[in-house]
Amino acid sequence: MLTNKLNIPSLFWPSMLAVALALTACSDNSTSSDSDSKTTTTDNSAAQQSSNNEEGARNKGADSMEEESALLEPKSVEQERIDTLSNYRWILSKASDSKNQPVSALNEIKEQVTLNFNQQGNNSLNYSVGCNIMSANFQLRGDTLSTEDSMSTKMSCGELDAAENLLNQLIQGDSQLKLIINENSDELPTLTQVTNEGSTLTWRGKLTAQAKYNSKGETIFWGVAADSKPCQDNQSQLCLQVKPVSYDDSGIKTSTGDYVEFAGTIDGYEHDGKHNEVLRLQRYKTNHDTVLVDNIDSNYAYVLDTVIEKEVVN
């Protein structure tokens, strides 16, 4: 059998070996270069991400510091005064004109002439003579109170129309305030308001329930019967007969509960014994019992918001 063999002269082997080694080296260098490139790219990406994270942390920290700084920033004298004024419900004590003569239209109904300072959203005033609620935005600069155009509910007030128009006229524009609070006395705070045309309104302050109980009230509705009954635990004391009333979001009455006795008090409410009434109340959590029986949540104080229904009982 004949076998064909490829005969390569031995002198060519060193050259071919060198070429092979060179090709291998080139391949290794290319792989190393690609690997280095990928590593460099990955390192750069990680470094960029780290830089972004650090910058984000710095920005977040700066924002947090700004917020804390704003919270710690001391209030202006005007803002502190507004805070104080809003802690009270102001009731008219007397009114006089620019010649220091009594303003009878307001003085005759002074117990129902009220003024309130509110800080929800824009600073605003609410004031009333016992019929419509009038409101106006205000600014306080030093002792100068400035109000803008007022808005009002639109009920017809009969004999109170003249007093309402007068009060609205006096409150509008600029007026000068003087607040006197004697913290070492039980005397009620006094707010004197001199209007831009020289009339003087003197108000006495009653601490609001929210300021008194240092909490936000919860709105509830109670039906109150005209007849009171002797309390079960103390026959010498008369207890109100109250029942829970519920309304839906449209103001439609949805349910009423059963009457139970209530031996506590409702701040601002006077029971006349002649009407069945539905009251809108603000309920405030307290740290002590406020009623004498356990069938009503006793760790609450109850404050009249308004009477929304009244029915004469024959």
Secondary structure, DSSP 8 states (H G I E B T S, - for coil): ---------GGGHHHHHHHHHHHHHHHHHHHHHHHHHHHHHHHHHHHHHHHHHHHHHHHHHHHHHHHHHHHHS---HHHHHHHHHHTEEEEEEEEE-TTS-B-HHHHTTGGG-EEEEE-SSS-EEEEESSSS-EEEEEEEETTEEEE---EE-----GGGHHHHHHHHHHHSEEEEEEEE--TTS-S--EEEEEETTS-EEEEEEEE-HHHHHTS--EEEEEEE-S--EE-SS-TTSEEEEEEEEEE-TTS-EEEE---EEE-S-EET----SSEEEEEEEEEEE-SS--SSSSSS-SSEEEEEEEEEEEEE--
